[in-house]
Amino acid sequence: MVIGWGGLGTVWGKPAFTVYVREHRYTKAQLDATGEFTVSIPMEGVIPSIVKICGWQSGYDIDKEPAAHLTLEAPEVIHVPGIKEYPLTLECKVLYSQKQDLEKIPEDIRAKMYPQDVDVTYCMANRDAHTAYIGEIVAAYIIR
Ligand SMILES: Cc1cc2nc3c(=O)[nH]c(=O)nc-3n(C[C@H](O)[C@H](O)[C@H](O)COP(=O)(O)O)c2cc1C
């Protein structure tokens, strides 16, 4: 899926990338099942046709690989692939995950980002909280 939020840093002395995934994303089910993820970063700008599919449609409804014309690339260390079209690749193993407590989020942000009258299937802001997944970066490279 497309992500807009994320953070690169160091946690417990390890290089890490943190992603924030809402409860009902297909991606969340995959993350929980595998404990691994890749972050695929475009190097020549985003590709609108990929965003349209991967950011607006769910893996619960379609197979995004053919739909978005993605070329999957075998990983080096983990078991989930990268994407040739977005070649700067971080392979991550989940170190820790924690669901956000909406009560602790400032009210103005909560109202804007977690509108309780919006269904969980909506791709943008909806009532679902995010789970933060801190992934240890175990490999980083550019797919050529
Ligand atoms: C620009 C953009 C940024 C997004 N960022 C996030 C994000 O950080 N976290 C999230 O849960 N969903 C985010 N989304 C929404 C998901 O990409 C979208 O709901 C996607 O269809 C989920 O697919 P899935 O159900 O196959 O996981 C973003 C969408 C777009 C277009």
The ligand as a Tripos MOL2 file, in Angstrom:
@<TRIPOS>MOLECULE
LIG
   31    33     1     0     0
SMALL
NO_CHARGES

@<TRIPOS>ATOM
      1 C1         -0.6090    9.4710   -0.4520 C.3       1 LIG1
      2 C2         -1.2140    8.3830    0.4190 C.ar      1 LIG1
      3 C3         -0.6600    8.1370    1.6630 C.ar      1 LIG1
      4 C4         -1.2090    7.1390    2.4970 C.ar      1 LIG1
      5 N1         -0.6200    6.8840    3.7130 N.ar      1 LIG1
      6 C5         -1.1180    5.9180    4.5150 C.ar      1 LIG1
      7 C6         -0.4960    5.6160    5.7800 C.ar      1 LIG1
      8 O1          0.5590    6.1710    6.1470 O.2       1 LIG1
      9 N2         -1.0950    4.6800    6.5580 N.ar      1 LIG1
     10 C7         -2.2480    4.0090    6.1970 C.ar      1 LIG1
     11 O2         -2.7460    3.1680    6.9530 O.2       1 LIG1
     12 N3         -2.8360    4.2580    4.9830 N.ar      1 LIG1
     13 C8         -2.2930    5.1790    4.1340 C.ar      1 LIG1
     14 N4         -2.8500    5.4150    2.9060 N.ar      1 LIG1
     15 C9         -4.0240    4.6400    2.4930 C.3       1 LIG1
     16 C10        -3.6760    3.2540    1.9300 C.3       1 LIG1
     17 O3         -2.6010    3.3220    1.0210 O.3       1 LIG1
     18 C11        -4.9200    2.7030    1.2220 C.3       1 LIG1
     19 O4         -6.0090    2.6270    2.1170 O.3       1 LIG1
     20 C12        -4.6880    1.3620    0.5720 C.3       1 LIG1
     21 O5         -5.7460    1.1410   -0.3230 O.3       1 LIG1
     22 C13        -4.6330    0.2180    1.5940 C.3       1 LIG1
     23 O6         -4.4600   -0.9580    0.8750 O.3       1 LIG1
     24 P1         -4.5660   -2.3770    1.5530 P.3       1 LIG1
     25 O7         -5.9780   -2.5230    2.0820 O.co2     1 LIG1
     26 O8         -4.2710   -3.3240    0.4190 O.co2     1 LIG1
     27 O9         -3.5480   -2.4270    2.6350 O.co2     1 LIG1
     28 C14        -2.3170    6.3750    2.0560 C.ar      1 LIG1
     29 C15        -2.8650    6.6220    0.7880 C.ar      1 LIG1
     30 C16        -2.3230    7.6050   -0.0320 C.ar      1 LIG1
     31 C17        -2.9170    7.8410   -1.3920 C.3       1 LIG1
@<TRIPOS>BOND
     1     1     2 1
     2     2     3 ar
     3     2    30 ar
     4     3     4 ar
     5     4     5 ar
     6     4    28 ar
     7     5     6 ar
     8     6     7 ar
     9     6    13 1
    10     7     8 2
    11     7     9 ar
    12     9    10 ar
    13    10    11 2
    14    10    12 ar
    15    12    13 ar
    16    13    14 ar
    17    14    15 1
    18    14    28 ar
    19    15    16 1
    20    16    17 1
    21    16    18 1
    22    18    19 1
    23    18    20 1
    24    20    21 1
    25    20    22 1
    26    22    23 1
    27    23    24 1
    28    24    25 2
    29    24    26 1
    30    24    27 1
    31    28    29 ar
    32    29    30 ar
    33    30    31 1
@<TRIPOS>SUBSTRUCTURE
     1 LIG1         1 GROUP 0 **** ****
